[in-house]
Amino acid sequence: MSLFSCPEDCGQIRRELGLIHYYPFNLELGEFDLFNDNSLVVKVKKSVQLDNLHKDTVERLRRFVDFRKTPHYEGKSMRRKRAFQEFGSPFYDDLYNPHITIGEISDPEYLREPVENGLLDSSVFNGLVWQVHAFHLLKRDKSWEKVEVFPFKARS
């Protein structure tokens, strides 16, 4: 989730995220896709653990959303509009599409044809399993910067 918040809330956000406790879990990867015309991503297949982590994170952070800085939702979906008004993001619960961003593309047309026409093997990661053992808090100025890593509990 992208959260637009006040910089002075960073310490409280970090403390709040530190209260989230999960055990490591596995995710199954899907195919390549283009998001927002310039992000090459690998889709992640639906996972109860990931959905719960996403919802828990959004619930804990919703009080830090600064709607003055948050880009407005311009879409027509009333469900997404309600999610945006409540959580600061139209991508909540089943409206969230889990993915791993591989990179941003400066010229989206460069990969559009290969991805859309099957010229790029979009299934290269399909079915691979990836173990999630932490989540990261990132911030973006000109580029993404890691703020903190929140490791999951080890199973005993």
C-alpha positions as CSV (number, residue, x, y, z in Angstrom):
1,M,0.0,0.0,0.0
2,S,1.2,3.5,-0.8
3,L,0.6,5.7,2.2
4,F,0.8,9.5,2.0
5,S,1.6,10.7,5.5
6,C,3.4,13.5,7.4
7,P,7.1,12.9,7.8
8,E,6.8,13.6,11.6
9,D,4.6,10.5,11.8
10,C,7.4,8.2,10.7
11,G,8.4,7.1,14.2
12,Q,4.8,6.3,15.2
13,I,4.3,4.4,11.9
14,R,7.4,2.3,12.6
15,R,6.2,1.5,16.2
16,E,2.8,0.6,14.9
17,L,4.2,-1.7,12.2
18,G,6.5,-3.3,14.9
19,L,3.4,-4.6,16.6
20,I,2.5,-6.8,13.6
21,H,3.5,-10.4,14.3
22,Y,3.3,-13.2,11.7
23,Y,5.2,-16.4,11.1
24,P,7.0,-16.9,7.7
25,F,4.7,-18.1,4.9
26,N,5.0,-19.2,1.3
27,L,3.7,-17.3,-1.7
28,E,3.3,-18.8,-5.2
29,L,4.3,-16.5,-8.0
30,G,2.3,-15.9,-11.2
31,E,3.0,-14.3,-14.5
32,F,4.5,-11.0,-15.7
33,D,2.3,-8.0,-16.1
34,L,2.4,-4.3,-16.7
35,F,0.9,-2.1,-14.0
36,N,0.3,1.6,-14.5
37,D,1.8,1.5,-18.0
38,N,5.4,1.7,-16.6
39,S,5.9,-1.0,-13.9
40,L,6.9,-4.5,-14.8
41,V,5.6,-6.8,-12.1
42,V,5.2,-10.5,-11.3
43,K,1.8,-11.3,-10.0
44,V,1.4,-13.1,-6.7
45,K,-1.3,-15.7,-6.4
46,K,-3.9,-15.1,-3.8
47,S,-2.9,-16.1,-0.3
48,V,-4.8,-15.9,3.0
49,Q,-1.7,-15.0,4.9
50,L,-0.8,-12.2,2.5
51,D,-4.3,-10.9,2.5
52,N,-4.3,-10.9,6.3
53,L,-1.0,-9.1,6.5
54,H,-2.2,-6.5,4.0
55,K,-5.5,-5.9,5.9
56,D,-3.7,-5.7,9.2
57,T,-1.1,-3.2,7.9
58,V,-3.8,-1.0,6.3
59,E,-5.9,-1.0,9.4
60,R,-3.0,0.0,11.6
61,L,-1.8,2.8,9.3
62,R,-5.2,4.3,8.2
63,R,-5.0,6.9,11.0
64,F,-1.7,8.3,9.5
65,V,-3.1,9.0,6.0
66,D,-2.7,12.6,5.1
67,F,-5.5,13.2,2.6
68,R,-4.1,16.6,1.7
69,K,-1.1,14.8,0.1
70,T,-2.9,11.7,-1.2
71,P,-3.8,11.7,-4.9
72,H,-7.6,11.6,-5.3
73,Y,-9.3,8.5,-6.7
74,E,-10.8,9.4,-10.0
75,G,-12.3,6.1,-11.0
76,K,-15.9,5.2,-11.3
77,S,-16.0,2.2,-9.0
78,M,-18.0,3.0,-5.8
79,R,-16.3,0.2,-3.9
80,R,-12.9,1.6,-4.7
81,K,-14.1,5.1,-3.9
82,R,-15.4,4.0,-0.5
83,A,-12.1,2.2,0.2
84,F,-10.2,5.3,-0.8
85,Q,-12.3,7.5,1.5
86,E,-11.8,5.1,4.5
87,F,-8.2,3.9,4.0
88,G,-6.5,6.4,1.6
89,S,-6.2,3.8,-1.1
90,P,-8.7,2.3,-3.6
91,F,-6.7,-1.0,-3.3
92,Y,-8.0,-2.7,-0.1
93,D,-9.1,-6.2,0.7
94,D,-10.2,-8.0,-2.5
95,L,-9.5,-4.8,-4.5
96,Y,-5.8,-5.3,-3.8
97,N,-3.7,-7.1,-6.5
98,P,-0.7,-8.5,-4.9
99,H,2.5,-8.3,-7.0
100,I,6.3,-7.9,-6.8
101,T,7.6,-4.9,-8.8
102,I,10.6,-5.9,-10.9
103,G,11.3,-2.5,-12.3
104,E,10.0,0.7,-13.7
105,I,10.2,1.2,-17.5
106,S,10.9,4.6,-18.9
107,D,9.3,3.8,-22.3
108,P,6.2,1.6,-21.6
109,E,5.8,0.8,-25.3
110,Y,9.2,-1.0,-25.2
111,L,7.6,-3.9,-23.3
112,R,3.9,-3.5,-24.1
113,E,3.9,-5.5,-27.3
114,P,6.1,-8.4,-26.0
115,V,4.0,-8.8,-22.9
116,E,0.6,-8.3,-24.5
117,N,1.4,-10.5,-27.6
118,G,3.1,-13.3,-25.7
119,L,6.5,-12.6,-27.2
120,L,8.0,-12.4,-23.7
121,D,7.6,-15.6,-21.8
122,S,5.4,-14.1,-19.1
123,S,5.2,-17.5,-17.3
124,V,8.9,-17.7,-16.4
125,F,8.1,-17.3,-12.6
126,N,4.7,-19.0,-12.7
127,G,4.4,-21.6,-10.0
128,L,7.6,-20.7,-8.2
129,V,7.3,-20.5,-4.4
130,W,8.8,-17.7,-2.5
131,Q,9.1,-17.6,1.3
132,V,8.0,-14.4,3.0
133,H,10.0,-13.9,6.2
134,A,9.6,-10.1,6.7
135,F,8.0,-7.0,5.3
136,H,9.6,-3.7,4.6
137,L,8.7,-0.1,5.2
138,L,9.9,2.1,2.2
139,K,9.7,5.7,1.4
140,R,10.0,7.4,-1.9
141,D,11.5,10.7,-2.7
142,K,13.1,10.5,-6.1
143,S,13.7,6.7,-5.7
144,W,12.6,4.1,-3.2
145,E,14.6,3.9,0.1
146,K,14.3,1.3,2.8
147,V,13.3,2.7,6.2
148,E,13.0,-0.5,8.2
149,V,12.6,-4.3,7.9
150,F,10.1,-6.0,10.1
151,P,11.1,-9.7,10.4
152,F,8.5,-12.4,11.2
153,K,8.7,-14.6,14.2
154,A,10.7,-17.9,13.8
155,R,8.6,-21.0,14.2
156,S,9.6,-22.9,17.4
